[in-house]
Amino acid sequence: MLDSVSSFTLTDIPGAAPLLGHLPAFKKRPLEAMSGWWRQYGDALRFRLGPKTLHLFSHPDLAEEILVHQADRFVKVYDPRRPVGLALVLGNGLVTSSGEVWKRHRRIIQPVFHRSRMAAMADRMAQVGEQRMAGWESLEGQPIDIATEMMQLALEVISQTMFTTSMTQHIEHISRALRVSLKYAFDSFHNPLRLPNWVPTARNREFRSVMQFMDNLIYGLLVERRRTATTHGDLLDLLLHARDEETGAGLTDQELRDEALTIFAAGHETTANALAWTWYLLATHSEAKARFHKEVDKVLQGRTPTADDLQHLPYTRAIFDESLRLYPPAPAVQRKAATSTTVDGIPLPAGALVLIGIYNLHRHPAFWPNPDQFMPERWLDGERPPSRYAYLPFGAGPRACVGIHFASVEGPLLLALIGRRYDLQLAQNSVEPELMVTLRPKGGISMILQPRRVPIVSAV
């Protein structure tokens, strides 16, 4: 076990330009900038993006202090008068809200993601996956963008499990709308000179157009569910029937929109990216891929996986966990200090902006042997990093991702489902990560769908 550090010194990153600070380097390659600064200057850094000063913390002790021990002092950055980042897209939903609004909505939404409901959802996930793969038969042997395919698959999974509806007919429009809106949201975070979105620039018009499409889609779901009054026991039912324990009031239409869109967008974007990166890692590590296929073949024997199979697929889960380590869907988590405070000896004023460098935590050499190598075996036999907070793909503390059980079933299940039938082979030389709120493969990942001869083994 490697020792952790117990005290920290805050380092100001040199080379700040007048007015702009470190904005040029950050805007050009944000992930590389944050990773490079951390490797050069340490676990506690301070830098400037125009008029904004940010603190980048990349050590488990700092993450634990901010996300767990002082969670009430470090809040989400949400200003309804001038929303930035994800708030531009998701409004005041579970991901962006704070205080009593967040607590109330978390109480409402938590039950639908309870571990006890996952088995039933797994069957639906597998069914959606089989339906999606049926359309792949005409694409076999030729290059496809696996990132796009995983995005569309995860989108249909979240639609059918959370809203009991199919989005197949809208899938291209939804994918584009989310791509445009999330890129716009991320750029708003680090662009201090951006014009308000009511100014009729070409980009602002495009953003308003895709948001209008998404609003119409979500409000249409709400109207249709109210009209039919059919009960499905899904997330939409919970949201529509939820009542405040004290006042008896339900959620407003705006609150319903914000929460539905939050689950819809966040619930598929993260898993889709994780799956795309996993296929890339398997395609570039032949021994791991062979071991993966061997395990899937032995356990499934050619049939569709179920939730019960996951306990017998430890290497498949280890592959997914290791992919989340190397390419965490959310490579940084942002908070704002609600009051002045001190974090492990570092004083922070009220209003201080903090980034927890998840990508950096996951590659920290003090906690991960061979941190940049893809090694699924590090997750087997109960092996874990010496610090609980060195691995945070789903966050930590009271605001940890509500969908952790959902993603932990969906990821390995879909890997097994697809790996049972296909050997995905890389059809391009290199893949570059791109930070756009989530960590996407820039330009997608071209892969060839190579059918496998699926062994059918009789039970003994």
C-alpha positions as CSV (number, residue, x, y, z in Angstrom):
1,M,0.0,0.0,0.0
2,L,1.3,3.4,-0.9
3,D,1.1,6.3,1.6
4,S,-1.2,9.2,1.1
5,V,-0.2,12.8,1.8
6,S,-1.8,14.5,4.8
7,S,-1.0,18.2,4.1
8,F,-1.2,20.3,1.0
9,T,0.2,23.5,-0.4
10,L,-1.8,25.5,-2.9
11,T,0.2,26.3,-6.0
12,D,-0.7,29.1,-8.4
13,I,-0.1,27.9,-12.0
14,P,2.4,30.3,-13.7
15,G,2.0,31.8,-17.1
16,A,-1.3,33.6,-16.7
17,A,-2.0,36.1,-19.5
18,P,-3.3,39.6,-18.7
19,L,-7.1,39.5,-18.5
20,L,-7.4,36.0,-19.9
21,G,-5.4,34.2,-17.3
22,H,-5.0,30.5,-18.4
23,L,-8.1,30.6,-20.6
24,P,-6.3,30.0,-24.0
25,A,-4.7,26.7,-22.9
26,F,-7.8,25.5,-21.1
27,K,-10.1,26.3,-23.9
28,K,-7.9,24.6,-26.5
29,R,-7.5,21.3,-24.6
30,P,-9.2,21.4,-21.2
31,L,-8.6,17.8,-20.2
32,E,-5.0,17.9,-21.1
33,A,-4.5,21.3,-19.4
34,M,-5.9,20.0,-16.1
35,S,-4.0,16.8,-16.3
36,G,-0.8,18.4,-17.3
37,W,-1.0,21.1,-14.6
38,W,-1.6,18.4,-12.0
39,R,1.3,16.3,-13.1
40,Q,3.6,19.3,-13.1
41,Y,2.4,21.3,-10.1
42,G,0.7,18.9,-7.7
43,D,-2.6,18.0,-6.1
44,A,-3.8,21.5,-5.1
45,L,-3.7,24.2,-7.8
46,R,-5.2,27.6,-8.5
47,F,-5.7,29.0,-12.0
48,R,-7.7,31.7,-13.8
49,L,-10.2,31.6,-16.6
50,G,-10.7,35.3,-17.5
51,P,-12.2,36.9,-14.4
52,K,-12.9,33.5,-12.7
53,T,-10.4,31.9,-10.3
54,L,-10.7,28.1,-9.9
55,H,-9.1,25.6,-7.6
56,L,-8.2,22.2,-8.9
57,F,-7.9,19.5,-6.3
58,S,-6.7,16.1,-7.3
59,H,-6.2,14.1,-4.1
60,P,-8.6,11.6,-2.4
61,D,-8.3,13.5,0.9
62,L,-9.3,16.8,-0.7
63,A,-12.2,15.1,-2.5
64,E,-13.4,13.5,0.7
65,E,-13.3,16.7,2.6
66,I,-15.3,18.7,0.0
67,L,-17.8,16.0,-1.2
68,V,-18.4,14.3,2.2
69,H,-17.2,16.1,5.3
70,Q,-18.1,19.6,4.1
71,A,-20.8,18.7,1.6
72,D,-23.1,21.3,3.2
73,R,-20.5,24.1,2.6
74,F,-19.7,23.2,-1.0
75,V,-22.8,23.6,-3.2
76,K,-23.7,23.4,-6.9
77,V,-23.2,26.5,-9.0
78,Y,-26.7,27.6,-10.0
79,D,-28.0,31.1,-10.6
80,P,-31.4,31.2,-12.3
81,R,-30.8,34.8,-13.3
82,R,-27.7,33.8,-15.3
83,P,-27.4,30.1,-15.6
84,V,-24.2,28.6,-17.0
85,G,-22.9,25.1,-17.8
86,L,-25.4,22.3,-17.4
87,A,-28.0,24.6,-15.8
88,L,-28.5,26.1,-19.3
89,V,-29.8,22.7,-20.4
90,L,-31.1,20.9,-17.4
91,G,-32.5,23.9,-15.4
92,N,-32.8,23.4,-11.7
93,G,-32.9,19.6,-11.7
94,L,-31.2,17.0,-9.6
95,V,-27.7,17.5,-11.1
96,T,-27.7,21.3,-10.8
97,S,-30.0,22.2,-7.8
98,S,-29.0,22.7,-4.2
99,G,-30.5,23.1,-0.7
100,E,-34.1,22.2,0.0
101,V,-35.1,21.9,-3.7
102,W,-32.4,19.2,-4.2
103,K,-33.3,17.3,-1.0
104,R,-37.0,17.2,-1.9
105,H,-36.4,16.0,-5.5
106,R,-33.8,13.5,-4.3
107,R,-36.3,11.9,-1.9
108,I,-38.8,11.6,-4.8
109,I,-36.4,10.1,-7.4
110,Q,-34.3,7.8,-5.2
111,P,-36.8,5.0,-4.9
112,V,-37.0,4.3,-8.7
113,F,-33.3,3.6,-8.7
114,H,-33.3,1.3,-5.7
115,R,-31.2,-1.8,-6.0
116,S,-34.3,-4.0,-5.6
117,R,-35.7,-2.7,-8.9
118,M,-32.7,-3.5,-11.0
119,A,-33.5,-7.1,-11.9
120,A,-36.7,-6.1,-13.6
121,M,-34.9,-3.2,-15.3
122,A,-32.1,-5.6,-16.4
123,D,-34.6,-7.7,-18.4
124,R,-35.8,-4.6,-20.2
125,M,-32.3,-3.4,-20.9
126,A,-31.4,-6.8,-22.4
127,Q,-34.6,-6.7,-24.5
128,V,-33.8,-3.2,-25.8
129,G,-30.2,-4.4,-26.6
130,E,-31.4,-7.4,-28.6
131,Q,-33.8,-5.1,-30.6
132,R,-30.9,-2.7,-31.3
133,M,-28.5,-5.5,-32.4
134,A,-31.1,-6.9,-34.8
135,G,-30.5,-3.7,-36.8
136,W,-26.8,-4.4,-36.9
137,E,-26.9,-7.5,-39.1
138,S,-26.8,-5.4,-42.2
139,L,-23.8,-3.5,-40.9
140,E,-21.6,-6.6,-40.1
141,G,-18.1,-6.5,-41.5
142,Q,-18.1,-2.8,-42.1
143,P,-17.0,0.2,-40.0
144,I,-19.5,1.9,-37.8
145,D,-19.2,4.6,-35.1
146,I,-19.5,2.6,-31.9
147,A,-19.8,5.8,-29.9
148,T,-22.9,6.8,-31.8
149,E,-24.3,3.3,-31.6
150,M,-23.8,3.2,-27.8
151,M,-25.4,6.6,-27.4
152,Q,-28.5,5.5,-29.3
153,L,-28.6,2.2,-27.4
154,A,-28.3,3.9,-24.0
155,L,-30.9,6.5,-25.1
156,E,-33.5,3.8,-25.9
157,V,-32.7,2.0,-22.6
158,I,-33.3,5.1,-20.5
159,S,-36.5,5.9,-22.5
160,Q,-38.0,2.5,-22.0
161,T,-36.9,1.9,-18.4
162,M,-37.6,5.4,-17.0
163,F,-40.4,6.6,-19.2
164,T,-41.9,3.3,-20.6
165,T,-41.8,4.8,-24.1
166,S,-39.7,4.3,-27.2
167,M,-37.7,7.1,-28.7
168,T,-36.5,5.2,-31.8
169,Q,-38.3,7.6,-34.2
170,H,-36.7,10.6,-32.5
171,I,-33.2,9.1,-31.9
172,E,-31.2,11.1,-34.5
173,H,-32.8,14.4,-33.5
174,I,-32.3,13.7,-29.8
175,S,-28.6,12.7,-30.3
176,R,-28.0,15.9,-32.2
177,A,-29.9,18.1,-29.7
178,L,-27.9,16.7,-26.8
179,R,-24.6,17.0,-28.6
180,V,-25.3,20.7,-29.5
181,S,-26.7,21.6,-26.1
182,L,-23.9,20.0,-24.0
183,K,-21.2,21.5,-26.1
184,Y,-22.9,24.9,-25.7
185,A,-23.2,24.3,-22.0
186,F,-19.5,23.4,-21.6
187,D,-18.3,26.4,-23.6
188,S,-20.4,28.7,-21.5
189,F,-18.5,27.5,-18.4
190,H,-15.1,28.8,-19.6
191,N,-16.1,31.7,-21.8
192,P,-16.3,34.9,-19.8
193,L,-17.1,36.9,-22.9
194,R,-20.1,34.9,-24.2
195,L,-23.1,36.8,-25.3
196,P,-26.5,36.1,-23.5
197,N,-28.4,33.4,-25.3
198,W,-31.1,35.7,-26.4
199,V,-28.7,37.6,-28.7
200,P,-29.5,36.2,-32.2
201,T,-26.1,34.8,-33.1
202,A,-26.0,31.6,-35.3
203,R,-24.9,29.5,-32.4
204,N,-27.5,30.9,-30.0
205,R,-30.2,30.3,-32.5
206,E,-29.1,26.7,-32.9
207,F,-29.0,26.2,-29.1
208,R,-32.5,27.7,-28.7
209,S,-33.8,25.5,-31.5
210,V,-32.5,22.2,-30.0
211,M,-33.7,23.2,-26.6
212,Q,-37.2,23.9,-28.0
213,F,-37.1,20.4,-29.5
214,M,-36.2,18.8,-26.2
215,D,-38.8,20.8,-24.3
216,N,-41.5,19.8,-26.7
217,L,-40.4,16.2,-26.3
218,I,-40.5,16.2,-22.5
219,Y,-43.6,18.2,-22.2
220,G,-45.2,16.0,-24.7
221,L,-44.4,12.9,-22.6
222,L,-46.0,14.6,-19.6
223,V,-49.2,15.6,-21.5
224,E,-49.6,12.1,-22.9
225,R,-49.1,10.4,-19.5
226,R,-51.7,12.7,-17.9
227,R,-54.1,12.2,-20.8
228,T,-54.0,8.4,-20.6
229,A,-53.8,8.2,-16.8
230,T,-52.1,4.8,-17.3
231,T,-49.9,3.7,-14.4
232,H,-46.5,2.2,-15.3
233,G,-44.7,2.4,-12.0
234,D,-41.8,4.2,-13.7
235,L,-39.9,7.5,-13.0
236,L,-42.5,9.5,-14.8
237,D,-45.3,8.2,-12.6
238,L,-43.3,9.0,-9.5
239,L,-42.6,12.6,-10.6
240,L,-46.3,13.2,-11.6
241,H,-47.7,11.8,-8.3
242,A,-45.0,13.1,-5.9
243,R,-46.3,15.4,-3.2
244,D,-44.4,17.5,-0.7
245,E,-44.6,16.0,2.8
246,E,-45.3,19.4,4.4
247,T,-47.5,21.3,1.9
248,G,-49.0,18.5,-0.2
249,A,-48.0,20.3,-3.3
250,G,-46.8,18.4,-6.4
251,L,-44.0,19.4,-8.7
252,T,-44.6,22.3,-11.1
253,D,-44.5,21.7,-14.8
254,Q,-41.1,23.4,-14.9
255,E,-39.8,21.1,-12.1
256,L,-41.1,18.1,-13.9
257,R,-39.4,19.2,-17.1
258,D,-36.1,19.8,-15.4
259,E,-36.0,16.4,-13.6
260,A,-37.3,14.4,-16.5
261,L,-34.7,16.0,-18.9
262,T,-32.0,15.5,-16.2
263,I,-32.6,11.8,-15.9
264,F,-33.1,11.5,-19.7
265,A,-29.8,13.3,-20.6
266,A,-27.5,12.3,-17.7
267,G,-28.9,8.8,-17.5
268,H,-27.7,7.8,-21.0
269,E,-24.9,10.1,-21.9
270,T,-22.6,8.9,-19.1
271,T,-23.1,5.1,-19.7
272,A,-22.9,5.5,-23.5
273,N,-19.5,7.1,-23.2
274,A,-18.3,4.5,-20.7
275,L,-19.4,1.7,-23.1
276,A,-17.7,3.4,-26.1
277,W,-14.4,3.7,-24.2
278,T,-14.7,0.1,-23.0
279,W,-15.0,-1.2,-26.5
280,Y,-12.0,0.9,-27.5
281,L,-9.9,-0.5,-24.6
282,L,-10.8,-4.1,-25.4
283,A,-10.0,-3.6,-29.1
284,T,-6.5,-2.4,-28.1
285,H,-5.8,-5.1,-25.5
286,S,-6.2,-8.5,-27.2
287,E,-5.5,-10.6,-24.1
288,A,-8.2,-8.8,-22.1
289,K,-10.7,-9.1,-25.0
290,A,-10.0,-12.9,-25.3
291,R,-10.5,-13.4,-21.6
292,F,-13.7,-11.3,-21.7
293,H,-15.2,-13.4,-24.6
294,K,-14.2,-16.6,-22.8
295,E,-16.0,-15.6,-19.6
296,V,-19.1,-14.5,-21.5
297,D,-19.3,-17.7,-23.6
298,K,-18.9,-19.9,-20.5
299,V,-21.6,-18.1,-18.4
300,L,-24.2,-17.3,-21.1
301,Q,-23.7,-20.3,-23.4
302,G,-25.2,-18.2,-26.2
303,R,-28.3,-16.9,-24.4
304,T,-29.4,-13.4,-23.4
305,P,-27.9,-12.2,-20.1
306,T,-30.0,-11.5,-17.0
307,A,-29.3,-9.7,-13.8
308,D,-28.5,-13.0,-12.1
309,D,-25.7,-13.6,-14.5
310,L,-23.7,-10.5,-13.5
311,Q,-22.4,-12.2,-10.3
312,H,-20.9,-14.8,-12.5
313,L,-19.2,-12.3,-14.8
314,P,-16.5,-10.8,-12.5
315,Y,-14.0,-10.1,-15.3
316,T,-16.7,-8.3,-17.4
317,R,-17.5,-6.1,-14.4
318,A,-13.8,-5.5,-13.8
319,I,-13.4,-4.4,-17.4
320,F,-16.2,-1.9,-17.0
321,D,-14.8,-0.6,-13.7
322,E,-11.3,-0.2,-15.2
323,S,-12.8,1.7,-18.2
324,L,-14.5,4.1,-15.8
325,R,-11.2,4.6,-14.0
326,L,-9.3,5.5,-17.2
327,Y,-12.1,7.4,-18.9
328,P,-14.5,8.6,-16.2
329,P,-17.7,10.0,-17.8
330,A,-17.4,13.1,-15.6
331,P,-13.7,13.9,-15.4
332,A,-14.2,16.8,-13.1
333,V,-16.8,17.8,-10.5
334,Q,-17.5,21.5,-9.7
335,R,-18.5,23.0,-6.4
336,K,-18.7,26.5,-4.9
337,A,-17.9,27.4,-1.3
338,A,-21.1,28.7,0.3
339,T,-19.1,30.2,3.2
340,S,-15.4,30.8,3.9
341,T,-13.8,27.6,5.0
342,T,-10.5,25.6,5.2
343,V,-9.9,22.3,3.4
344,D,-6.9,20.4,4.7
345,G,-5.1,23.6,5.6
346,I,-6.0,25.4,2.5
347,P,-8.2,28.5,3.2
348,L,-11.0,29.2,0.7
349,P,-13.1,32.3,0.7
350,A,-16.9,32.3,0.3
351,G,-17.8,31.9,-3.4
352,A,-14.5,30.1,-4.2
353,L,-14.9,27.7,-7.2
354,V,-13.5,24.2,-6.8
355,L,-12.9,21.5,-9.3
356,I,-12.4,17.9,-8.1
357,G,-10.1,16.4,-10.7
358,I,-11.7,12.9,-11.0
359,Y,-9.6,12.1,-14.1
360,N,-6.5,12.9,-12.1
361,L,-7.6,11.0,-9.0
362,H,-8.1,7.9,-11.1
363,R,-4.5,8.1,-12.4
364,H,-2.8,9.2,-9.2
365,P,0.5,7.2,-8.9
366,A,0.3,7.3,-5.1
367,F,-2.9,5.1,-5.3
368,W,-2.7,3.2,-8.5
369,P,0.2,1.0,-9.6
370,N,0.8,1.5,-13.3
371,P,-1.9,4.2,-13.3
372,D,-2.1,4.8,-17.1
373,Q,-2.3,1.1,-18.0
374,F,-5.6,-0.8,-18.7
375,M,-5.5,-3.6,-16.1
376,P,-8.9,-5.1,-15.3
377,E,-7.3,-7.7,-13.1
378,R,-6.7,-4.9,-10.5
379,W,-10.4,-5.2,-9.6
380,L,-10.5,-8.9,-9.0
381,D,-10.3,-10.8,-5.8
382,G,-11.5,-7.8,-3.7
383,E,-8.6,-5.6,-4.8
384,R,-9.4,-1.9,-4.2
385,P,-7.2,1.3,-4.0
386,P,-6.0,2.1,-0.5
387,S,-8.3,5.2,-0.4
388,R,-12.1,5.0,-1.0
389,Y,-11.9,8.4,-2.6
390,A,-9.3,7.6,-5.2
391,Y,-12.1,6.1,-7.4
392,L,-15.1,8.4,-7.9
393,P,-16.8,7.6,-11.3
394,F,-20.2,8.2,-9.5
395,G,-19.1,11.0,-7.2
396,A,-19.3,10.6,-3.4
397,G,-21.2,11.9,-0.3
398,P,-24.8,12.9,-0.2
399,R,-24.7,14.0,-3.9
400,A,-23.3,10.8,-5.3
401,C,-25.0,9.8,-8.5
402,V,-28.6,8.6,-7.9
403,G,-28.2,6.1,-10.8
404,I,-25.2,4.2,-9.6
405,H,-27.0,0.9,-9.3
406,F,-28.7,1.4,-12.7
407,A,-25.3,2.1,-14.4
408,S,-23.6,-0.7,-12.5
409,V,-26.1,-3.2,-14.0
410,E,-26.5,-1.6,-17.5
411,G,-22.8,-1.4,-18.3
412,P,-21.7,-5.0,-17.7
413,L,-25.0,-6.3,-18.9
414,L,-24.8,-4.6,-22.3
415,L,-21.1,-5.5,-22.6
416,A,-22.0,-9.2,-22.1
417,L,-24.9,-9.0,-24.5
418,I,-22.9,-7.5,-27.3
419,G,-19.7,-9.4,-26.6
420,R,-21.6,-12.6,-26.8
421,R,-22.3,-12.0,-30.5
422,Y,-19.6,-9.6,-31.8
423,D,-15.9,-9.1,-31.8
424,L,-15.5,-5.3,-32.1
425,Q,-12.3,-4.4,-34.0
426,L,-10.8,-1.0,-34.2
427,A,-10.9,0.6,-37.7
428,Q,-8.8,3.7,-37.0
429,N,-5.3,4.5,-35.8
430,S,-6.0,6.6,-32.7
431,V,-8.8,8.0,-30.5
432,E,-8.6,11.3,-28.7
433,P,-10.7,12.1,-25.6
434,E,-12.7,15.3,-25.7
435,L,-14.1,17.0,-22.6
436,M,-17.6,18.3,-23.3
437,V,-19.2,18.1,-19.9
438,T,-18.7,14.4,-20.2
439,L,-15.6,12.7,-21.6
440,R,-16.4,11.7,-25.2
441,P,-14.2,10.2,-27.9
442,K,-13.5,13.0,-30.3
443,G,-15.1,12.3,-33.6
444,G,-16.4,9.0,-32.5
445,I,-14.7,5.5,-32.7
446,S,-14.7,3.7,-36.0
447,M,-15.1,-0.1,-35.4
448,I,-15.9,-3.1,-37.4
449,L,-18.7,-5.4,-36.3
450,Q,-17.2,-8.9,-36.7
451,P,-19.7,-11.6,-35.9
452,R,-18.6,-14.3,-33.6
453,R,-19.4,-18.0,-33.7
454,V,-21.5,-18.2,-30.5
455,P,-21.0,-21.5,-28.7
456,I,-24.2,-23.1,-27.5
457,V,-23.3,-25.4,-24.6
458,S,-25.9,-27.8,-23.1
459,A,-26.4,-27.6,-19.4
460,V,-25.0,-30.6,-17.6
